[in-house]
Amino acid sequence: MTGVPLIIAFVVAIVLMILLISKLKVHPFLSIMGVSLLLAIVAGIPLTQIPGIIGAGFSGTFTSIGIVIILGAFIGTVLEKTGAALKLADMVIRLVGEKHPELAIELMGWVVSIPVFCDSGFVILNPIRKALVKRTGVSSVAMTVCLSCGLYISHVFIPPTPGPIAAAQTLGAGENLLLVIGMGVLCSIFPLIAGLIYARIIGKKIKSADEKTDKGEVVKTYEELKAEYGKLPGGLNALAPLIVPILLMALSSIASMAHWTGAVADFLTFLGTPIMALAVGSVLAIVQLFLADKKKDFYNLTNETLKTVGPILFVTAAGGVLGKVISSSDMVNFITAHADALQAMGIFFPFLLAAILKSAQGSSTVAITTTAGIVAPLLPVLGFTAPVEIALVVMAIGAGAMTVSHANDSYFWVVTNFGEMQPEEGYKSQTLMTLVIGLASMVEIFILSLIF
């Protein structure tokens, strides 16, 4: 099959996948794998070749990304359990100051969610949010929206969060992970500003339950949270598992751009690969675990990490299978021959696809990994081949994966429940906020695409 019928079959396959996941509640792994098999058959790929294509797509994803995702998630788990994430939050609020509580909590969430999942990050930082509400008298809803916003932006933009790592690896930017990190930081500016403005607007229109009734326990809860960890790690210890891998990748990039040669250059290149850089970060996290006298938790934390990343790895691999099926069909050749429409959409194509998947099935990570698998074979058609251009595609996918968070997203319920809001208030605050920051992100990404 080729031509328009193949494009129609592809669209039907995507719709079927969305229906299976969102309406019939079939697990994304089974949905994507099943749809990939059906698409391969309908596309006319020889039956004898299909098993090999599926195996290549699945194993190729694990080869390129599996270890990176596991190590990144492990670092985040340790930072959460040792109190290092809370220490990072304290450092941000000292830097910003309590006179700007909304900005402080937003930046706090943005920093903490780089290694920690946004759901966990909100639970960790919510007592601090409540404490700031109590101390400053600022709107609780505004603080909730700002915290959710900051957490969400870095969650979809900045490695070592699994979603952006997966997209970078799938799209061929795995060796330029530092560039993806830098682009993620840069692309956070517009949505952070937009989220802050929207939070202040919606905070004047909605009141949460904790504003309506004074429970008189917020500060105590904040202090109790800190007491649970005993002595928090020092600032350098808390930062080391994050900063050292970034520095190693930076040195490797410098060595490559400067065309250094010799043993030192080889060693820097070795340490600067994402796997080895994150391995060093993991060792530093383990040291932090032992310094916090939590070495007895080492096995359980590792096991917890593997349980967390397992579904992500398998869904990511399934996305790789779908991408391999697409690249093995005649679709890429047909689209290449009729590329004007897609080229006209340009950077908006991955954004729209990710937004459709996100809104339909709820998970940002699934939306990111699935979209990356679909877009990967189409990158040359879209005209994105340079490392900076591919990094922007990763950002466009991340922006789409924010748009929008509603009732089929677990994060929506975390924010709504911990923010003490009713579902209809959650739609006005959380859902509309994710629409605002998703569109703001895309505006910035489009501007950057014109520059780069």
C-alpha positions in Angstrom: 0.0 0.0 0.0 1.2 3.5 -0.8 -0.1 7.0 -1.4 -3.2 8.5 0.2 -4.6 5.2 1.3 -1.5 4.6 3.4 -1.8 8.0 5.0 -5.4 7.3 5.8 -4.4 3.9 7.3 -1.9 5.7 9.4 -4.4 8.3 10.6 -6.9 5.5 11.4 -4.2 3.6 13.3 -3.4 6.7 15.5 -7.2 7.2 16.2 -7.5 3.5 17.0 -4.5 3.7 19.4 -6.0 6.7 21.1 -9.4 5.0 21.5 -7.8 1.8 22.9 -5.9 3.8 25.5 -8.4 6.5 26.5 -11.8 4.8 26.0 -11.2 1.0 26.4 -8.4 1.5 29.0 -6.0 -0.8 27.2 -2.5 -0.4 28.4 -0.4 1.9 26.1 2.2 -0.8 25.6 -0.4 -3.3 24.2 -2.2 -0.6 22.3 0.9 0.7 20.5 2.3 -2.8 19.8 -1.1 -4.0 18.5 -1.6 -1.0 16.3 2.0 -1.2 15.0 1.4 -4.8 13.9 -1.9 -4.0 12.2 -0.3 -1.0 10.4 2.6 -3.1 9.2 0.1 -5.7 7.7 -2.1 -3.0 6.2 0.9 -1.1 4.8 1.9 -4.2 2.8 5.2 -4.9 4.5 6.0 -8.6 3.7 4.8 -10.9 6.5 8.2 -12.5 6.8 9.8 -9.2 7.5 7.4 -7.9 10.1 8.8 -9.9 13.2 12.3 -8.6 12.4 11.1 -5.0 12.1 9.2 -5.2 15.4 12.2 -6.8 17.1 14.6 -4.2 15.7 12.4 -1.3 16.8 11.9 -2.7 20.2 15.6 -3.7 20.9 16.9 -0.5 19.3 15.1 1.6 21.8 16.4 -0.4 24.7 19.9 -0.2 23.4 19.9 3.5 23.0 17.9 4.7 26.0 17.2 2.1 28.6 20.2 2.6 30.9 19.9 6.4 30.6 16.3 6.4 31.8 17.0 4.0 34.7 20.0 6.1 35.9 18.1 9.4 35.6 15.2 8.0 37.6 17.5 6.5 40.2 19.1 9.9 40.8 15.7 11.5 41.2 14.5 8.8 43.7 17.6 9.3 45.9 17.3 13.1 45.9 13.7 12.7 47.0 14.4 10.1 49.7 17.4 11.9 51.2 15.8 15.3 51.4 18.1 16.7 48.8 15.1 17.8 46.7 13.8 19.7 49.7 17.2 21.3 50.1 17.2 22.4 46.5 13.8 24.0 47.1 15.1 25.9 50.2 18.0 27.2 48.1 15.7 28.5 45.5 13.5 30.3 48.0 16.5 31.9 49.6 17.6 33.1 46.2 14.3 34.6 45.2 13.0 35.6 48.6 9.7 35.5 50.3 8.6 38.8 48.9 7.9 37.0 45.6 6.2 33.8 46.8 4.6 32.8 43.5 7.8 33.2 41.6 9.7 31.4 44.4 7.4 28.4 44.4 7.4 28.3 40.6 11.2 28.3 40.3 11.4 25.8 43.2 9.1 23.4 41.3 11.1 24.0 38.1 14.4 23.0 39.7 13.0 20.0 41.7 11.2 18.4 38.7 14.4 18.2 36.7 15.3 14.9 38.5 12.0 14.2 40.2 8.6 13.3 38.6 6.2 16.2 38.7 3.6 14.2 40.7 6.2 13.4 43.4 7.6 16.9 43.3 4.2 18.4 43.9 3.6 16.1 47.0 7.1 17.0 48.3 6.8 20.7 47.9 3.1 21.1 48.8 3.8 21.7 52.5 6.2 24.5 51.5 3.5 26.0 49.3 1.1 25.9 52.2 3.6 27.4 54.5 4.2 30.3 52.1 0.5 30.9 51.8 0.2 31.1 55.5 3.2 33.4 55.9 2.5 35.8 53.1 -1.3 35.7 52.7 -1.0 35.2 48.9 -3.7 33.3 47.0 -3.5 29.5 47.7 -4.8 28.8 44.2 -2.1 31.1 42.6 0.6 29.2 44.6 -0.9 25.9 43.5 -0.9 26.8 39.8 2.6 28.3 40.0 4.0 25.2 41.7 2.3 22.9 39.2 3.5 25.1 36.3 7.1 25.1 37.4 7.1 21.3 37.9 5.4 20.6 34.6 7.7 22.7 32.4 11.0 21.0 33.4 9.2 17.6 33.5 8.6 17.8 29.7 11.7 19.9 28.7 14.8 19.1 30.7 16.7 15.8 31.0 17.3 13.7 33.0 13.5 13.5 33.2 12.7 10.3 31.2 10.4 11.9 28.7 12.8 14.4 27.1 15.7 11.8 27.3 13.5 9.3 25.5 12.6 11.8 22.8 16.2 13.0 22.4 17.5 9.4 22.0 14.7 8.4 19.6 15.2 11.5 17.4 19.0 11.0 17.3 20.0 13.7 19.7 21.3 11.4 22.4 24.9 12.4 21.9 23.9 16.1 22.2 22.0 15.7 25.4 23.7 18.8 26.8 22.3 20.8 23.9 18.8 19.4 24.7 19.2 20.4 28.4 20.3 24.0 27.4 17.4 24.2 24.9 15.0 23.0 27.6 16.2 25.8 30.0 15.9 28.4 27.2 12.4 27.2 26.2 11.3 27.4 29.8 11.3 31.2 29.8 8.0 32.0 28.0 5.9 29.4 29.7 7.3 30.3 33.2 6.3 33.9 32.6 2.9 33.0 31.1 2.2 30.6 33.9 3.1 33.2 36.6 0.8 35.7 35.0 -2.1 33.3 34.6 -1.7 32.0 38.2 -2.0 35.6 39.5 -5.1 36.1 37.4 -6.9 32.9 38.3 -5.9 33.3 41.9 -8.2 36.3 42.2 -11.2 34.4 40.8 -11.0 31.0 42.6 -10.7 30.2 46.3 -9.6 26.8 47.5 -10.8 24.9 50.6 -7.7 25.8 52.6 -8.4 29.5 52.0 -12.0 29.1 53.2 -11.1 27.4 56.4 -8.0 28.1 58.5 -6.7 24.8 59.9 -3.8 26.4 61.8 -1.4 23.6 61.0 0.5 24.7 57.9 3.8 25.9 59.5 3.9 22.8 61.7 3.5 20.6 58.7 6.4 22.3 57.0 8.6 21.9 60.0 7.5 18.3 60.4 8.4 17.6 56.8 12.0 18.9 57.3 12.2 17.0 60.6 11.4 13.7 58.9 14.7 13.9 57.0 16.7 14.7 60.1 19.6 16.8 58.9 19.2 17.9 55.2 22.2 17.4 52.9 24.4 20.4 52.2 23.9 22.5 49.2 26.8 21.1 47.2 25.9 17.5 48.1 22.3 18.1 46.9 23.4 19.7 43.7 26.3 17.3 42.8 24.2 14.4 41.3 22.7 17.0 38.9 25.5 19.4 38.2 28.4 17.0 37.8 26.7 15.0 34.9 25.9 18.3 33.2 29.5 19.5 33.6 30.9 16.2 32.2 28.6 16.4 29.2 29.7 20.1 28.8 33.4 19.2 28.9 32.8 16.4 26.3 31.0 18.8 24.0 33.9 21.3 24.4 36.4 18.6 23.6 34.5 17.6 20.5 33.9 21.2 19.2 37.6 22.1 19.8 38.7 19.0 18.1 40.9 17.9 21.0 42.8 14.7 20.6 44.8 12.4 22.8 44.1 10.4 26.0 42.6 13.4 27.9 40.1 14.1 25.1 39.2 10.4 24.9 38.6 10.3 28.6 36.4 13.4 28.5 34.4 11.9 25.7 34.0 8.7 27.6 32.8 10.4 30.8 30.6 12.9 28.8 28.4 10.3 27.1 25.0 10.4 28.7 25.3 6.9 30.1 28.6 7.5 31.8 27.7 11.0 33.0 24.6 9.8 34.6 26.4 6.8 36.0 28.8 9.3 37.8 25.7 11.2 39.0 24.3 8.0 40.3 27.5 7.2 42.2 27.3 10.7 43.8 23.6 10.0 44.7 24.6 6.8 46.3 27.3 8.6 48.4 24.6 11.0 49.4 22.4 8.1 50.5 25.2 6.7 52.7 26.0 10.1 54.1 22.3 10.4 55.1 22.6 7.1 56.9 20.0 5.5 54.6 22.3 2.8 53.2 19.8 0.2 54.4 17.3 1.6 51.9 19.7 1.2 49.0 18.2 -2.0 47.7 14.6 -0.9 48.1 15.2 2.4 46.4 16.8 0.7 43.4 13.9 -1.7 43.3 11.5 1.2 43.5 13.2 2.9 40.6 13.1 -0.1 38.4 9.4 -0.5 39.1 8.8 3.1 38.2 10.8 3.2 35.0 9.7 -0.3 33.8 6.4 0.9 32.2 8.1 3.9 30.7 10.8 1.7 29.1 8.3 -0.6 27.6 6.0 2.1 26.3 9.1 3.9 24.9 10.2 0.7 23.2 6.7 0.2 21.8 6.9 3.7 20.3 10.2 2.7 18.7 8.4 -0.2 17.1 5.7 2.1 15.7 8.5 4.4 14.3 10.3 1.4 12.8 7.1 0.2 11.1 6.5 3.7 9.7 10.1 4.0 8.4 9.8 0.5 6.8 6.6 1.3 5.0 6.3 3.4 1.9 4.9 6.3 3.9 8.2 8.2 4.2 8.9 8.0 0.5 5.3 9.2 -0.3 5.5 12.1 2.1 8.9 13.0 0.8 7.5 13.3 -2.6 4.6 15.4 -1.4 6.3 17.2 1.5 4.9 20.7 1.0 2.0 20.3 3.4 4.2 19.0 6.3 7.0 21.4 5.5 4.4 24.2 5.7 3.4 22.9 9.2 7.1 22.7 10.2 7.8 22.7 13.9 4.0 22.8 14.6 3.5 19.2 13.4 5.2 17.4 16.3 3.5 19.9 18.7 0.0 19.1 17.4 0.6 15.4 17.3 1.9 15.3 20.9 -1.0 17.6 22.1 -3.5 15.2 20.5 -2.0 12.2 22.2 -1.6 14.0 25.5 -5.2 15.2 25.6 -6.5 11.8 24.5 -4.7 9.5 26.9 -3.4 11.7 29.8 0.3 10.7 30.2 2.9 13.3 29.1 5.6 10.7 29.0 3.5 8.4 26.7 2.7 11.4 24.5 6.4 12.4 24.2 7.7 8.9 23.5 5.0 7.9 21.1 5.3 11.2 19.2 9.0 10.9 19.0 8.7 7.4 17.5 6.3 8.7 14.9 8.3 11.8 14.0 11.8 10.3 14.0 11.6 8.8 10.4 10.0 12.1 9.2 12.7 14.5 10.4 14.4 14.8 7.0 11.0 15.4 5.4 10.2 18.1 7.9 13.6 19.6 7.2 15.1 19.1 10.7 18.5 17.5 10.5 21.0 19.7 12.4 21.4 19.0 16.1 19.9 22.4 17.1 16.9 21.8 14.9 16.3 18.3 16.4 16.6 19.7 19.9 13.9 22.2 19.0 11.7 19.3 17.8 12.2 17.6 21.2 11.0 20.9 22.7 8.0 21.1 20.4 7.0 17.5 21.4 7.4 18.5 25.1 5.2 21.6 24.6 2.5 19.4 23.0 2.8 16.9 25.9 1.7 19.7 28.3 -1.4 20.5 26.3 -3.6 19.8 28.2 -3.8 18.2 31.6 -7.3 17.2 32.5 -9.3 14.4 34.2 -7.5 11.5 32.4 -4.1 12.7 33.8 -3.0 11.6 37.2 -1.2 14.9 37.7 -4.5 16.8 37.3 -5.8 14.9 40.4 -2.6 15.4 42.4 -2.7 19.1 41.8 -6.5 19.4 42.4 -6.5 17.3 45.5 -3.4 18.6 47.2 -4.4 22.1 46.2 -7.8 21.5 47.9 -9.9 22.4 44.8 -13.0 20.8 43.3 -12.7 19.2 39.8 -14.4 22.2 38.2 -11.9 24.5 39.8 -9.1 22.2 38.6 -10.3 22.7 35.0 -10.3 26.4 35.4 -6.8 26.5 37.0 -4.7 23.4 36.1 -6.2 22.6 32.7 -6.3 26.1 31.4 -2.9 26.8 32.8 -1.4 23.9 30.8 -3.1 25.2 27.7 -1.6 28.7 28.4 2.0 27.4 29.0 1.8 24.9 26.1 0.9 27.7 23.7 3.4 30.1 25.2 6.1 27.4 24.9 5.2 26.9 21.2 5.4 30.6 20.5 9.0 30.7 21.9 9.9 27.5 20.1 8.7 28.9 16.8 10.6 32.1 17.3 13.8 30.1 18.1 13.2 28.0 15.0 13.3 31.2 12.9 16.6 32.2 14.5 18.3 28.8 14.4 
